[in-house]
Amino acid sequence: MRLFREDTKIEALRRAPLFEGLSRNELEQLARLAEDLEVDAGKVLTREGESGREFFVILEGEVDVSRRGQTIATRGAGDFIGEIAILEDIQRTATVTAKTPLRFFVLTAQAFRSVVDEYPEVERKVLRTLARRLAALSDDPSMA
């Protein structure tokens, strides 16, 4: 089901810090593989401790983010969930539940990998972005 125009997806992906170094063409490739979804309030998108392989981009609605049963944040239109999950199969650090009816799109790790296979420079750009973000967040002077 198509809910969003490709340009809408491209612009949303461009705002994701993980993809800041990607060209328009590279973003187009990702946008074409992203699946549009809508769910009702109460739907669990991710569950803390479970494996995650999807990156979510919220376009309409809100979600609650909780850890150990306690809500720690609310996210809404323009926010992203699960960036690292498309790079590495790791356990989710939080449960994310639709607080309102939600419209979003999902990019799976498999879809991301297919773009990387065709455009290897995408992975290099993403890894450089991650390295810069890690260095900026680190208090370790050897990271500078």
C-alpha positions as CSV (number, residue, x, y, z in Angstrom):
1,M,0.0,0.0,0.0
2,R,1.5,3.3,-1.0
3,L,0.8,6.1,1.5
4,F,3.6,8.5,0.7
5,R,5.2,10.1,-2.3
6,E,8.8,9.1,-3.0
7,D,9.9,12.7,-2.5
8,T,8.4,12.7,1.0
9,K,10.4,9.6,1.9
10,I,13.6,11.0,0.4
11,E,13.3,14.2,2.4
12,A,12.5,12.2,5.6
13,L,15.5,10.0,5.0
14,R,17.7,13.0,4.4
15,R,16.9,14.3,7.9
16,A,18.0,11.0,9.5
17,P,21.5,11.6,10.9
18,L,22.6,8.1,9.7
19,F,22.0,9.1,6.1
20,E,23.3,12.7,6.2
21,G,26.2,11.9,3.7
22,L,24.1,10.2,1.1
23,S,23.4,11.6,-2.4
24,R,19.8,12.1,-3.7
25,N,20.2,9.1,-5.9
26,E,21.3,6.9,-3.0
27,L,18.4,8.2,-0.9
28,E,16.0,7.4,-3.8
29,Q,17.2,3.8,-3.8
30,L,16.4,3.5,-0.1
31,A,13.1,5.3,-0.5
32,R,12.0,2.9,-3.2
33,L,12.5,-0.1,-1.0
34,A,10.8,1.3,2.1
35,E,7.4,0.0,2.9
36,D,4.5,2.4,3.8
37,L,2.4,1.3,6.8
38,E,-0.3,2.6,9.1
39,V,-1.3,1.1,12.4
40,D,-3.8,1.8,15.2
41,A,-2.9,3.2,18.6
42,G,-1.6,0.4,20.9
43,K,0.4,-1.4,18.2
44,V,3.8,-2.4,19.4
45,L,6.5,-1.7,16.8
46,T,9.5,-2.9,18.8
47,R,9.9,-4.8,22.0
48,E,12.8,-4.3,24.4
49,G,15.2,-7.3,24.3
50,E,13.9,-8.7,21.0
51,S,16.0,-8.7,17.9
52,G,15.4,-5.8,15.5
53,R,16.0,-5.5,11.8
54,E,13.9,-2.5,10.9
55,F,14.4,1.3,10.8
56,F,11.1,3.3,11.2
57,V,10.4,6.8,10.0
58,I,7.3,8.4,11.6
59,L,5.4,10.7,9.3
60,E,2.1,11.1,11.3
61,G,1.2,10.3,14.8
62,E,3.1,9.6,18.0
63,V,4.8,6.6,19.8
64,D,5.8,6.0,23.4
65,V,9.3,4.7,24.0
66,S,9.6,2.7,27.2
67,R,12.3,0.8,29.1
68,R,11.5,-1.8,31.7
69,G,7.9,-0.7,31.6
70,Q,8.5,3.0,32.1
71,T,7.8,5.6,29.4
72,I,11.1,7.5,28.8
73,A,10.1,9.5,25.7
74,T,7.4,10.3,23.1
75,R,8.4,10.6,19.5
76,G,6.3,11.9,16.6
77,A,6.3,13.1,13.0
78,G,9.8,13.5,11.6
79,D,11.4,11.2,14.2
80,F,13.3,7.9,13.6
81,I,13.5,4.6,15.5
82,G,16.0,1.8,15.1
83,E,18.8,3.2,12.9
84,I,21.4,0.8,14.1
85,A,19.0,-2.2,13.5
86,I,19.6,-2.0,9.8
87,L,23.3,-2.2,10.3
88,E,23.6,-4.9,13.0
89,D,21.3,-7.5,14.4
90,I,21.2,-6.4,18.0
91,Q,18.6,-6.5,20.7
92,R,16.1,-3.6,20.9
93,T,16.9,-1.2,23.8
94,A,13.3,-0.1,24.2
95,T,9.7,-1.0,23.5
96,V,8.0,1.4,21.1
97,T,4.2,1.5,21.0
98,A,1.9,3.6,18.9
99,K,0.3,6.2,21.2
100,T,-2.0,7.4,18.4
101,P,-2.9,6.1,15.0
102,L,0.4,6.1,13.2
103,R,1.6,6.5,9.6
104,F,5.2,5.6,8.9
105,F,7.5,3.8,6.6
106,V,10.0,1.0,7.3
107,L,13.3,0.2,5.8
108,T,14.5,-3.3,6.6
109,A,18.0,-4.5,7.1
110,Q,17.6,-6.7,4.0
111,A,16.5,-3.7,1.8
112,F,19.4,-1.6,3.1
113,R,21.8,-4.4,2.4
114,S,20.5,-4.7,-1.2
115,V,21.2,-1.0,-1.7
116,V,24.7,-1.4,-0.2
117,D,25.4,-4.4,-2.5
118,E,24.6,-2.2,-5.5
119,Y,26.1,1.0,-4.2
120,P,29.0,0.1,-1.8
121,E,29.8,3.7,-1.2
122,V,26.6,4.0,0.8
123,E,28.0,1.7,3.5
124,R,31.2,3.8,3.7
125,K,29.3,7.0,4.0
126,V,27.1,5.6,6.8
127,L,30.1,4.2,8.7
128,R,31.9,7.6,8.4
129,T,28.7,9.3,9.8
130,L,28.6,6.8,12.7
131,A,32.3,7.4,13.4
132,R,31.8,11.2,13.6
133,R,28.7,10.8,15.8
134,L,30.6,8.4,18.1
135,A,33.5,10.8,18.4
136,A,31.2,13.7,19.2
137,L,29.4,11.7,21.9
138,S,32.6,10.3,23.5
139,D,34.4,11.7,26.5
140,D,37.4,9.6,25.6
141,P,40.2,12.0,24.4
142,S,41.7,9.2,22.3
143,M,38.6,9.3,20.0
144,A,39.5,12.9,18.9
